Structure formats: structure tokens, C-alpha cells
Amino acid sequence: MNNKMHHHYVEQWQSWPLPVIKIPDTLNPFVGDNVDIFAAAAFHLPYENIKFFTILGLLNGARERGALDGTHTLVEATSGNTGIVLAGMAKAFNIPRVTLVVAPDLPDGKRYPLILAGADIIPPHDNISGIATARKIGGGGWKPENWRHGNGVLNLDQYANPDGTALHQTVTGPKILQQMDQAPTVFVAGIGTGGTLIGIANALRARLDNITTVGVLLAPGHEVPGVRDKKRMEEITLPWQQATNYLIEIETRPSYLASLWFNWTMGITPGPSSGFAYLGALQFLKNHRDAGTLDRFRAKDGKIRITVLFPDGQRPYGDRFTANLPYDWMRPAHAPLPWTIMWQ
């Protein structure tokens, strides 16, 4: 019997859409400033999140570097999306087992898909982070030379390994540009590992003379799955700061609220980290409007075109919405617009 896995997503990876959608005026408080806002909807990719291209790049790179030779288990620290993709794709690279280091409070909406995909789930080791735990188990983490497994267990190390940025530079960034009639003047993304932002920023900077990149971080003490605050970024060694012209900090509650407004207004279902990135774009615009510097981001036709990466969908986060928003806000008749609670 031929045991080779025919993995549809891996075999057809170049054909998957990443739609770019114009956000309507009702959710654009800067329409009067001649600003258009667009969403790059990565929740249409396989596994419903942007990490599809990250993991495919990491796996391709590991295979090309010979790091998968003798590897029987991949181990990775994840808040959910990376693990969902890795557990689904590892067997296509002849790796039978995946171990994921996850926080004890990982929502069930993400925990169960990891289990159903066949992954083993473990908590971080005592007194060290999930990232450090995965590196300890998996051969020490990524290295530019002599990167190998430890006793058959390899850590792909999305937090340091530049292979995770590769397909975002060659595929994600160009896919965004191909769908826009006019090029963006500003690109915005939330920062978790920084790899997606690095790859897309490199692609845009190589093709556009007038592009500003904005990274969105959590405000201290706040939590949205998949993104980090500045303190937690200290453990990330990818050069994410070089990919950003500006940094914005956003809080938890308005991020979840924005996600719901996209559902109510547009019929799309981006997750809270998408609402988070969108609000980062709005805060960036407000900061520059207040400072009188908004005009520096205009194209020659006078328009500001700002494209925001929406990295995943709402499906895994049902319990997080009810935990972070008043019950009355579950209906648009009673919910405020998200920027109004940021700027009150």
C-alpha cells in the first residue's frame, strides 16, 4: 500500500484566495478625510488563518536545509493558529507527530481542533515560557547553521526562523497588490511573531516608492489571541521593528467589538485580532489627523489607501466574545461603534 499522503492544501497552495475587501463608509470614520480602508481577508486561506503560508514556508525551509532528516516530531509554541496549521500539514512532510506547547487558558475553540488534528498538547515547563519550552525540547530552536532536531524532535521556531517570512514576501504581499486597483499607501498588521509583517513589508517596499507600514501591539495588561504587547516581544528575535515605520497599541474590548461590527455590517467573520489591527489603523489615522500630518500618507491623487491584514476568523473565539463584552453588545442595536469606546 502507498502510504504517501496526498495533501490537497499543500499540493494546491498557490491557488488559494486572499481577498482584499473595501471597508464600507459606515465603518470608516475617516471617509471625510479622503481615506479608503481595505481588509486583506486571510481567513479565506486553508485552516482559516494567515499561518498557512507561515507554516508552509517553515516546513519547506526545514526540508531544504535537511533539518527534517531523522525528525519524527515537530514541537512548537502556539496560541492556536500555528498549531492548527502545523498539526494539519506535518504528515504531508512525512512527520508523524506534532507536540504543541499551549497556555493553560487556550480557548476550547482552538484546543479541540488541535486535538482532532492529532496533536499532543502540553503546557510550558515550570518557570519558562512556551517559546523557551519548545526550544528546549526541540533541539534548541532555530539556528542559521547546523540546525537539527534533538532526539528526533525539532522546533521549527516561528519566533526566530526567517523561513516563516518567505511566502509572505513572495505570495501574500503580491496577492494583496494584485487585487487593488490602486496601490496602498499604508499597510497595517498586528504583531504576534512579526514574521507576517516582515514578509509583506519587504514585498511592498520592493514594489512601492510610497508605502508606510504600521505594526499594532497590545496595550500593557491586555489580551487578544495571536498578538503581543511590547514586553512579550522581547523574546522574539525576528527583525520585526525594522519592518515597521510606526507602532500603535490597542486594547482588548474594542478589538472584540470591531470584529462583531464587521459581521453585522459586511457579513464577514474576522476574528478579534482582525478587529485589533483595524483599530490600529484607525488610531494611526487619528494620531496623524490630530497632529496635522495626515497628508504625508496620500497618493498623488490625494487619496490615502490603507490596507489592514485580517489574520483569522471568529469561529474559535465564541467564549472570548462573551467574556470580554457586555451581553447587551451582542446585538448592533445596543452596541457602540468600536472607535467611540477608544476615544471617549
C-alpha positions in Angstrom: 0.0 0.0 0.0 1.3 3.5 -0.8 1.3 5.5 2.4 2.2 8.8 0.8 -0.3 11.5 2.0 -1.9 13.5 -0.8 -2.4 16.8 0.9 -4.8 19.0 -1.1 -3.8 22.2 0.6 -0.1 21.7 0.2 -0.4 20.4 -3.4 -2.6 23.4 -4.4 -1.1 26.1 -2.2 -0.7 28.7 -5.0 -4.4 28.6 -5.9 -5.9 29.8 -2.5 -7.5 33.2 -2.5 -6.7 36.0 -0.1 -9.5 38.5 -0.9 -9.0 42.3 -0.4 -12.3 43.9 0.6 -13.1 47.6 0.8 -14.5 48.5 4.2 -17.7 50.5 3.9 -18.1 54.1 4.9 -20.2 53.1 8.0 -17.0 51.6 9.5 -14.7 54.3 8.2 -14.7 57.4 10.4 -12.1 58.9 8.1 -14.1 58.9 4.9 -14.3 62.7 5.1 -10.5 62.8 5.1 -10.4 61.1 1.7 -9.3 57.8 3.2 -10.2 54.4 1.9 -9.7 51.3 4.1 -9.3 47.8 2.8 -9.2 44.4 4.6 -7.0 41.5 3.3 -9.1 38.6 4.5 -6.7 35.8 5.3 -9.5 33.8 7.0 -10.3 32.5 3.5 -7.0 30.6 3.4 -6.7 26.9 4.4 -7.2 26.4 8.1 -8.9 29.8 8.1 -5.8 31.8 9.1 -2.7 33.5 7.8 -0.4 30.9 9.4 -1.0 28.6 6.4 1.7 30.5 4.5 3.9 30.8 7.6 4.0 27.1 8.3 4.4 26.1 4.6 7.4 28.4 4.5 8.9 26.9 7.7 8.3 23.3 6.5 9.7 24.0 3.1 12.8 25.6 4.6 13.4 22.9 7.1 13.2 20.2 4.4 15.6 22.2 2.1 18.0 22.7 5.0 17.9 18.9 5.9 16.5 19.7 9.3 13.6 17.2 8.8 16.0 14.3 8.2 15.6 12.0 11.2 12.8 14.1 12.7 9.8 12.2 13.9 8.1 15.0 16.0 7.7 18.7 15.5 7.3 20.9 18.6 6.1 24.5 18.6 4.7 27.1 21.0 1.4 28.5 19.8 -1.6 30.4 20.7 -3.7 28.2 18.4 -3.4 29.2 14.7 0.1 28.0 14.1 -0.7 24.7 15.9 -3.9 24.1 13.9 -1.9 24.5 10.6 1.1 22.6 11.7 -0.9 19.7 13.0 -2.8 19.6 9.7 0.2 19.8 7.5 3.1 17.8 9.2 2.2 14.4 7.7 2.5 15.9 4.2 6.2 16.3 5.1 6.5 12.8 6.5 6.5 13.9 10.1 4.0 11.7 12.0 3.8 13.6 15.3 3.3 17.2 16.5 3.6 18.4 20.1 2.2 21.9 20.8 3.1 24.0 23.8 0.0 26.0 24.7 -1.2 28.2 27.5 -3.5 26.5 30.0 -6.2 29.1 29.2 -6.2 28.3 25.5 -9.9 28.6 24.4 -11.8 25.4 23.7 -12.5 26.7 20.2 -8.8 26.3 19.4 -7.9 23.5 21.8 -10.3 20.9 20.3 -9.2 21.4 16.7 -5.6 20.8 17.8 -6.7 17.5 19.5 -8.8 16.5 16.5 -5.9 17.1 14.2 -3.9 14.6 16.3 -1.5 16.9 18.1 -0.2 16.3 21.6 -0.8 19.4 23.8 1.5 20.2 26.7 1.8 23.3 29.0 5.0 25.3 29.3 7.6 23.9 31.6 7.8 25.5 35.1 9.3 29.0 35.2 10.0 29.3 31.4 7.8 30.5 28.6 6.2 28.4 25.9 8.8 29.5 23.4 11.6 28.5 25.7 9.9 25.2 26.4 9.6 24.3 22.6 13.2 25.3 22.0 14.4 23.2 25.0 12.5 20.1 23.7 13.2 20.6 20.0 17.0 20.8 19.7 17.5 24.3 21.0 15.4 26.2 18.4 16.3 27.6 15.1 20.0 28.2 14.2 21.4 29.7 11.0 23.9 26.9 10.8 23.8 23.2 12.0 20.1 23.4 12.8 19.0 19.9 13.7 16.5 18.0 15.9 17.1 16.8 19.4 16.5 13.1 19.7 14.2 13.3 16.7 12.2 16.3 18.0 12.6 19.5 16.0 11.4 23.0 16.9 10.6 25.0 13.7 10.8 28.1 15.9 8.4 30.6 14.2 9.7 33.3 16.5 13.3 33.3 15.1 13.2 31.4 11.9 13.2 33.7 8.8 11.7 30.9 6.6 8.4 31.8 8.1 8.5 35.2 6.4 9.4 33.8 2.9 6.0 33.1 1.4 4.5 36.3 2.9 7.2 38.1 0.8 6.7 36.1 -2.4 3.0 35.3 -2.2 1.0 37.2 0.5 2.3 40.7 -0.4 1.9 40.2 -4.1 -1.6 38.7 -3.8 -2.7 41.9 -1.9 -1.3 44.2 -4.6 -2.7 42.2 -7.5 -6.3 42.8 -6.2 -6.1 46.5 -5.6 -6.8 48.9 -8.5 -4.5 51.4 -6.8 -1.6 50.6 -4.5 -1.9 51.1 -0.8 -0.1 54.0 0.8 -0.3 52.4 4.3 -0.2 48.7 5.4 -1.2 47.7 8.9 -0.9 44.4 10.7 -1.0 43.1 14.3 2.3 41.7 15.6 2.5 38.2 17.1 5.8 36.8 15.9 6.4 39.7 13.4 7.0 37.2 10.5 3.9 38.0 8.5 4.5 41.8 8.8 8.2 41.4 7.8 7.4 39.4 4.7 4.6 41.6 3.5 6.5 44.8 4.3 9.5 43.5 2.3 7.3 42.8 -0.6 5.5 46.2 -0.6 8.7 48.1 -0.1 10.3 46.4 -3.0 7.4 47.4 -5.3 6.2 50.7 -4.0 8.0 54.0 -3.5 5.4 55.5 -1.2 4.4 52.9 1.5 4.2 53.2 5.2 4.0 50.1 7.5 2.3 50.1 10.8 2.6 47.4 13.5 -0.1 47.0 16.1 0.8 45.8 19.6 -1.3 45.1 22.7 -1.6 47.8 25.3 0.1 46.6 28.5 -2.1 44.3 30.6 -4.5 43.5 27.7 -5.0 40.2 25.8 -6.1 39.3 22.3 -5.2 35.8 21.0 -2.3 35.8 18.5 -0.8 39.2 19.2 1.6 40.5 21.9 2.5 43.5 23.9 5.9 45.2 23.7 7.2 43.4 26.8 6.4 40.0 25.4 8.0 40.9 22.0 11.4 40.9 23.8 11.5 37.1 23.3 11.1 37.5 19.5 14.3 37.6 17.5 12.8 38.2 14.1 13.7 41.8 13.0 10.1 43.0 13.3 11.0 46.5 14.3 12.8 47.1 11.1 9.6 46.2 9.2 7.6 49.0 10.9 7.5 52.7 10.5 5.0 53.2 13.3 3.8 51.2 16.3 0.3 51.6 17.8 -1.1 50.0 21.0 -4.7 48.8 21.2 -6.8 47.3 24.0 -8.9 44.2 24.3 -12.6 45.2 24.4 -12.8 47.4 21.3 -11.0 44.7 19.3 -13.7 42.1 20.0 -16.4 44.7 19.4 -14.9 45.7 16.0 -14.9 42.0 15.0 -18.7 41.9 15.6 -19.3 45.1 13.6 -17.7 43.6 10.5 -20.1 40.6 10.8 -23.2 42.9 11.3 -22.2 45.4 8.6 -20.5 43.3 5.9 -21.4 39.7 6.5 -17.8 38.7 7.0 -16.4 37.0 10.1 -13.0 38.2 11.0 -11.7 37.4 14.5 -10.7 39.7 17.3 -7.1 40.1 16.1 -8.6 41.4 12.9 -10.6 44.0 14.8 -7.4 44.8 16.7 -5.4 45.5 13.6 -8.3 47.6 12.1 -8.5 49.7 15.2 -4.7 50.1 15.0 -5.2 51.6 11.5 -7.9 54.0 12.9 -5.7 55.1 15.8 -2.8 55.7 13.4 -5.0 57.9 11.2 -6.4 59.8 14.2 -2.9 60.4 15.6 -1.8 62.0 12.4 -5.0 63.9 11.8 -4.7 65.4 15.3 -1.0 66.3 14.6 -1.8 67.8 11.2 0.4 65.3 9.4 -2.2 63.1 7.6 -1.3 64.5 4.2 2.1 62.8 4.2 0.4 59.4 3.6 -1.5 60.5 0.5 -1.0 59.2 -3.0 -0.5 61.6 -5.9 -4.3 61.6 -6.5 -4.8 62.9 -2.9 -6.2 59.6 -1.6 -4.9 57.6 1.4 -5.4 53.9 0.9 -4.8 51.9 4.0 -4.8 48.1 3.8 -5.2 46.0 7.0 -4.4 42.3 7.4 -7.3 40.3 8.9 -5.4 37.2 10.0 -8.2 34.8 11.0 -11.9 34.3 11.6 -14.3 34.4 14.5 -15.1 30.7 14.8 -12.6 29.7 17.6 -13.4 32.6 19.9 -17.0 32.3 20.9 -16.4 32.1 24.6 -13.9 35.0 24.4 -16.5 37.4 23.0 -18.9 36.8 25.8 -16.1 37.0 28.4 -14.9 40.4 27.0 -18.0 42.2 26.0 -21.3 43.1 27.9 -24.1 40.8 26.8 -26.1 43.8 25.6 -23.4 44.4 23.0 -24.1 41.1 21.2 -26.7 43.0 19.1 -25.9 46.0 16.9 -28.9 47.9 18.2 -27.2 48.2 21.6 -23.5 48.1 20.7 -21.4 51.3 20.3 -19.2 51.7 17.3 -15.7 50.4 18.4 -13.8 53.7 17.9 -16.2 55.5 20.2 -15.2 53.5 23.2 -11.5 54.0 22.3 -11.8 57.8 22.0 -14.4 58.6 24.7 
